[in-house]
Amino acid sequence: MSDSNAEHEHEHDSPEQGHDGPATPARTTQQHDILIVTGMSGAGRSTVGKALEDLGWYVVDNLPTQMLGPLTELADRAGEKIPKIATVVDVRGGRFFTDPEQAVAQVRASASARVRVLFLEATDAVLVRRFEQVRRPHPLQEDGTLLDGIGRERTRLSALRDAADVIIDTSDLNIHQLANTVTERFAEDHFVGVQVTLMSFGFKYGLPADADMVADVRFIPNPYWVPELRPHTGLDAPVSDYVLAQPGARSFVERYAAVLEPVLAGYQRENKRHATIAIGCTGGKHRSVAVVAELANLLRSMPDVAVRVQNRDLGRE
């Protein structure tokens, strides 16, 4: 991955200003976990594997999909001796990379462990740049271009992406931020509620690819046009007070929190443990940042909901 950075999970010790950490997690008696790490080539799977090893996971790299079943059996037999197993599954397996979504479904149905899929995503432009930097062809490039290989891989992985429990877009993350993202996602690995990432962003920099829900707060007057507020951000009291005092702003935050309450409860019933909720304004500096901070306070009062804040575009010009 490139060490240059613009920002996500959501997940990162630099663009995550205003991070307040998760609530105190509940604990479960689950004996072991299996995490299947997959996604686009060049999106950072190796970095994720190393970060998981640092967290105490037993990591198996480049595992053929046919070996997911035997790995599950090993985990079941090992029990508490190997409580956390992560395996990197990707197209490097070539002819052994067959029916990955079916293999994952079978593992989920047969394993006594908690089985989750982590999918790593990035834009085509970022993936092309990363392959060009290391001067290596895409594993599915064949006689075509890098974009041809990336396109084939997206098609092959589309069903697996749809089945993922966690999607992390690494387009704007350097290797250190991605490692921090993984640490924050999986350090409290036995939290039984929903871990919510509230992300502010600027529409002019693009929608977050890994957002589960997106809300637009550009209906609120922009503090950018108030000269004394322009240099400040939504983390500063003058901007926050201005934003929340505008007609409809506080009502929106309260009603949106009320809408999210049954959604997050449903996530828990469906065993979906992570949610990324993105709030956007024009530049991601004033309105969205202030609204995210206020919304975070309301969501933290909900049972079994842990909240972290990520201000994706704060600091951009």
Secondary structure, DSSP 8 states (H G I E B T S, - for coil): --S----------SS-TT--------------EEEEEEE-TTSSHHHHHHHHHHTT-EEE-S--GGGHHHHHHHHHHHGGGS-EEEEE--GGGGGG---HHHHHHHHHHH-SSEEEEEEEE--HHHHHHHHHHHT---TT-TTS-HHHHHHHHHHHHHHHHHT-SEEEE-TT--HHHHHHHHHHHHTTTT--SEEEEEEEEEGGG---TT-SEEEE-TTS--GGGSTTTTTS-TTSHHHHHHHHTSTTHHHHHHHHHHHHHHHHHHHHHTT--EEEEEEEESSSSSHHHHHHHHHHHHHTTSTTEEEEEEETTTT--
